[in-house]
């Protein structure tokens, strides 16, 4: 009987240890989690719902926490307007970007983000950069070709000429399309 009670105590203790460190159940579907602890810092092991994960850092009370981030592609619209000597312009782009979940962990480690709002601002900045680079490319084409139509530019042409992946290698461009544009030539350029 004494052996059975010891076995039962060990079993309960083992179940408790397992449950405390089981991080997968602490993150809702559609999100990912990054474990931050006082003893180990930011974990490179991402917590993904549906994929088993266990972190020993949770065994010490108040040692660790999970920072949760929404994990979905960036989808947005960016408008770039401006004025050049040849005229006024405005280009509106539909942009969709995807990324690996490890990007979030890397950004946390590099102190570029600290929470979901920071991450959304970061994604918005990447999309703005992409829209600005695409606008610069299209304006160059306007100067080179008299009857150029921005809608004739394909996504593969834009991607290959923007060198976006050199600056942001962790992103994939799913959609980059011009939804609206105006380009008014000034009297001086005619």
For each residue, the residues with C-beta under 8 A, 3 or more apart:
1: 4 5
2: 5 6
3: 6 7
4: 1 7 8
5: 1 2 8 9
6: 2 3 9 10
7: 3 4 10 11
8: 4 5 11 12
9: 5 6 12 13
10: 6 7 13 14
11: 7 8 14 15
12: 8 9 15 16
13: 9 10 16 17
14: 10 11 17 18
15: 11 12 18 19
16: 12 13 19 20
17: 13 14 20 21 59
18: 14 15 21 22 54
19: 15 16 22
20: 16 17 58 59
21: 17 18 54 55 56 57 58 59
22: 18 19 25 26 53 54
23: 26 27 33 35 47 53 54 55 58 66
24: 27 47 48 49 50 51 52 53 54
25: 22
26: 22 23 33 47 66
27: 23 24 31 32 33 47 48 49 66 68
28: 31 49 68
29: 49 50
30: 49 70 71 72
31: 27 28 49 68 69 70 71
32: 27 46 47 48 49 68 69 71 101 104
33: 23 26 27 46 47 48 66 67 68 69
34: 42 43 46 47 66 67 69 104 105 108
35: 23 42 43 45 47 55 57 64 65 66
36: 41 42 43 64 65 66 67 108
37: 40 41 43 55 57 63 64 65
38: 63 64
39: 57 60 63 64
40: 37 43 57 64
41: 36 37 109
42: 34 35 36 105 108 109
43: 34 35 36 37 40 55 57 105
44: 102 105
45: 35 53 55
46: 32 33 34 53 101 102 104 105
47: 23 24 26 27 32 33 34 35 53 55 66
48: 24 27 32 33 51 53 101
49: 24 27 28 29 30 31 32
50: 24 29
51: 24 48
52: 24
53: 22 23 24 45 46 47 48
54: 18 21 22 23 24
55: 21 23 35 37 43 45 47 58 64
56: 21 59
57: 21 35 37 39 40 43 60 63 64
58: 20 21 23 55 63 64
59: 17 20 21 56 63
60: 39 57 63 64
61:
62:
63: 37 38 39 57 58 59 60
64: 35 36 37 38 39 40 55 57 58 60
65: 35 36 37
66: 23 26 27 33 34 35 36 47
67: 33 34 36 108 114 115
68: 27 28 31 32 33 116
69: 31 32 33 34 104 116 119
70: 30 31 116
71: 30 31 32 101 104
72: 30
73: 96 97 98 99 174
74: 95 96 97 98 99 123 124 126 127
75: 95 96 175
76: 94 95 124 127
77: 92 93 94 95 179
78: 92 93 95 127 128 130 131
79: 90 91 92 93 131
80: 89 90 91 93 131 132 135
81: 88 89 90 91
82: 88 89 90 135
83: 87 88 89
84: 87 88 89 139
85: 186 188 189
86: 142 143 185 186 188 189
87: 83 84 183 184 185 186 189
88: 81 82 83 84 182 183 184 186
89: 80 81 82 83 84 135 139 181 182 183 184
90: 79 80 81 82 180 181 182 183
91: 79 80 81 131 134 135 138 150 178 180 181
92: 77 78 79 178 179 180 181
93: 77 78 79 80 130 131 134 176 177 178 179
94: 76 77 175 176 177 179
95: 74 75 76 77 78 127 130 131 173 175 176
96: 73 74 75 173 174 175 176
97: 73 74 123 126 127 130 171 172 173 174
98: 73 74 171 172 174
99: 73 74 103 170 171 172
100: 103 170
101: 32 46 48 71 104 105
102: 44 46 105 106 170
103: 99 100 106 107 170 171
104: 32 34 46 69 71 101 107 108 113 119
105: 34 42 43 44 46 101 102 108 109
106: 102 103 109 110 170
107: 103 104 110 112 113 119 122
108: 34 36 42 67 104 105 111 112 113 114
109: 41 42 105 106
110: 106 107
111: 108 114
112: 107 108 118 122
113: 104 107 108 118 119 121 122
114: 67 108 111 118
115: 67 118 119
116: 68 69 70 119 120
117: 120 121
118: 112 113 114 115 121 122
119: 69 104 107 113 115 116 122 123
120: 116 117 123 124
121: 113 117 118 124 125
122: 107 112 113 118 119 125 126
123: 74 97 119 120 126 127
124: 74 76 120 121 127 128
125: 121 122 128 129
126: 74 97 122 123 129 130 168 171
127: 74 76 78 95 97 123 124 130 131
128: 78 124 125 131 132
129: 125 126 132 133 167 168
130: 78 93 95 97 126 127 133 134 162 164 173 176
131: 78 79 80 91 93 95 127 128 134 135
132: 80 128 129 135 136
133: 129 130 136 137 162 163 164
134: 91 93 130 131 137 138 158 162 176 178
135: 80 82 89 91 131 132 138 139
136: 132 133 139 140
137: 133 134 140 141 153 158 161 162
138: 91 134 135 141 142 150 153 178 181
139: 84 89 135 136 142 143
140: 136 137 143 144
141: 137 138 144 145 148 150 153
142: 86 138 139 145 148 150 183
143: 86 139 140
144: 140 141 148
145: 141 142 148
146:
147:
148: 141 142 144 145 152
149: 152
150: 91 138 141 142 153 178 181 183
151: 178
152: 148 149
153: 137 138 141 150 157 158 178
154: 157 158
155: 158 159 173 175 176 177
156: 159 160
157: 153 154 160 161
158: 134 137 153 154 155 161 162 176
159: 155 156 162 164 165 173 176
160: 156 157
161: 137 157 158
162: 130 133 134 137 158 159
163: 133 166 167
164: 130 133 159 167 168 171 173
165: 159 168 169 171
166: 163 169
167: 129 163 164
168: 126 129 164 165 171
169: 165 166
170: 99 100 102 103 106
171: 97 98 99 103 126 164 165 168
172: 97 98 99
173: 95 96 97 130 155 159 164 176
174: 73 96 97 98
175: 75 94 95 96 155
176: 93 94 95 96 130 134 155 158 159 173
177: 93 94 155
178: 91 92 93 134 138 150 151 153 181
179: 77 92 93 94
180: 90 91 92
181: 89 90 91 92 138 150 178
182: 88 89 90
183: 87 88 89 90 142 150
184: 87 88 89
185: 86 87 189 190
186: 85 86 87 88 189 190
187: 190
188: 85 86
189: 85 86 87 185 186
190: 185 186 187
